[in-house]
Amino acid sequence: DLAGFTPPTAEQYLGFAREVIARFHQPGGRLRFVLSPSGPQRCTHDLLVGAHELAREIGTLFHIHVLESKSQVVAGEMEGRSLVRLMDDLGILSDHSALAHSIWINDEDIALMADRGASAIHNPISNQKLGSGIMPWRKLHAAGVNVALGADGTSTNDTPRMFDVLRSAAILHNLSTPDYSQWPSVHEVLHAATMGGARAAQLHREIGSIEVGKRADLVVLDTNSLNFTPLNDLRHQLIHCENGTSVRMVLVDGEVVVEDGRLTRVNEDDILGELRAAMPAFRDQPFQRAARRVVAALTGTIVLQIAAGSYVNAGETRQDREMRGC
Amino acid sequence: DLAGFTPPTAEQYLGFAREVIARFHQPGGRLRFVLSPSGPQRCTHDLLVGAHELAREIGTLFHIHVLESKSQVVAGEMEGRSLVRLMDDLGILSDHSALAHSIWINDEDIALMADRGASAIHNPISNQKLGSGIMPWRKLHAAGVNVALGADGTSTNDTPRMFDVLRSAAILHNLSTPDYSQWPSVHEVLHAATMGGARAAQLHREIGSIEVGKRADLVVLDTNSLNFTPLNDLRHQLIHCENGTSVRMVLVDGEVVVEDGRLTRVNEDDILGELRAAMPAFRDQPFQRAARRVVAALTGTIVLQIAAGSYVNAGETRQDREMRGC
């Protein structure tokens, strides 16, 4: 039962965003506001255009879920154009735009993204968990689109551990073709996890690589750990073996925030205790129960029907499909 | 250059195996001998039959890599029958047989495996790393074949961490169909990781479940850890969140072998040190360099050509293929 809830207008939402920015946004600091309407199909054009404008104005990111699912292909059909083309027509496909997922994009979408400097954010674990599909990694790279890695949040990736995401990105695409020269290289995966992410987040001038003048945002790993012993290839072992247990120190802008497995600025045990204490009330909220019913009804009928429909994503060939088995 | 190497005869190999069994095999103990010819296409029929007989004789496992790759489909064509059918014709497809991978099997193979009580071992991370394909999980379950989980060794899975394998098995198959009722359930994955594995290893009467009369082979996890906080669903979080960092204790037959993150019976630091020290000489062996050249030549030509050929595995439909994107 979602009755009684009236969605805010574009004007109301953007007014709220400006207020929060004025109070909390720290240009060049650690706390920054990001504009992230969930998907083009869920927002008015006014809101999309206003949010993109605001993102550019404060030099931050316009983040949006695009063509994660076949439902978004259908939403595009209802708009009479692909959602990527719609974004471009609205003037919101720019180098500030980061398109999460980018699975059911077509060749024209990819060319548009490359031309406008938009980023694609790859969430391989979430995409498997939800059965969304596989992002056309090689096509995006070949077109020169900036690719970043993401978790898509703990509701679908279950954890925010980026080492798991790196490994998944490095192996999932190998099922797409037997031609291993087309598989993601460790260099590409590592770049997506560092500079690709920094670029997508509009932070590439400050972080993403170790360079004079950039902030010391560093993860220090112990190569004497099990994951790097014996040491054969540093990058391969970082991506295929490491799971976070070799991390000895984390620095943000030169400040140590993790040391010897402990957070230095907050008491982790206290926070976990707070979460445990809050859980029963959270689970029992009437809204949670209602939301579960709505989601079950939607996925059991409409979404399942759309998913069963035939939509082919970029570059799909007979051999690609067959190689991936079943 | 592999000249000068003469493979042992079946008689020589089985004689060697009997000798090692007499010296080291402990029936009911911790150290047991397993018969594991690498693949039917690499062994004489005599060796296969003899090894299977020996496995049954000492009550242990007959482990073999079957239809992991399309090359094994071609090997079957050269034998005039599927490699699973060949195994059955030789009398080596039994409840002692564990078929690693089982990817390019057909419906008849699955029916045979179910009828003879053979196990399928699923190695989802290795299969992605090598671009091998996806095991038909649902078909095998529906036919009643015992399914176990494996790493396939650290040469292709890179680590022996089974928690990673559980998670990969739980999400990879979701790309095969939008019908989520067909996706692996957490119950199935957990069963494959415990009783399924025990059954495949011929240890199901001793371990695999917590029961009176079974050995206390236990992994004790701390549910106050990050991976289980807040606690929502124990099995889901075990499979989708846990990565080994919640492990507080491991017991084998009642004896504590891991406590507070440290092995109790060996000095891990010493062993890692030994591995580091041994690595340079290992890398520089002429055989290693020769093997790398042979592998590169094979994968670059013959294997790639076979992989590009069209073989469809069990249950493949248009929709399955399309759903998996590219």
Interface residues (C-beta under 8 A of the other chain):
Chain A: I103 W104 I125 N127 Q128 K129 L130 G131 G133 I134 M135 P136 D158 T159 R161 D164 R167 I171 L172 N174 L175 S176 T177 P178 D179 Y180 W183 N224 S225 L226 N227 T229 P230 L231 N232 H236 Q237 H240 C241 N243 G244 T245 E268 L272 L275 R276 A278 M279 F282 R283 T299 L304 A307 A308 S310 Y311 V312 N313 A314 G315 E316 T317 R318 Q319 D320 R321 E322 M323 R324 G325 C326
Chain B: I103 W104 I125 N127 Q128 K129 L130 G131 G133 I134 M135 P136 D158 T159 R161 D164 R167 I171 L172 N174 L175 S176 T177 P178 D179 Y180 W183 N224 S225 L226 N227 T229 P230 L231 N232 H236 Q237 H240 C241 N243 G244 T245 E268 L272 L275 R276 A278 M279 F282 R283 T299 L304 A307 A308 S310 Y311 V312 N313 A314 G315 E316 T317 R318 Q319 D320 R321 E322 M323 R324 G325 C326
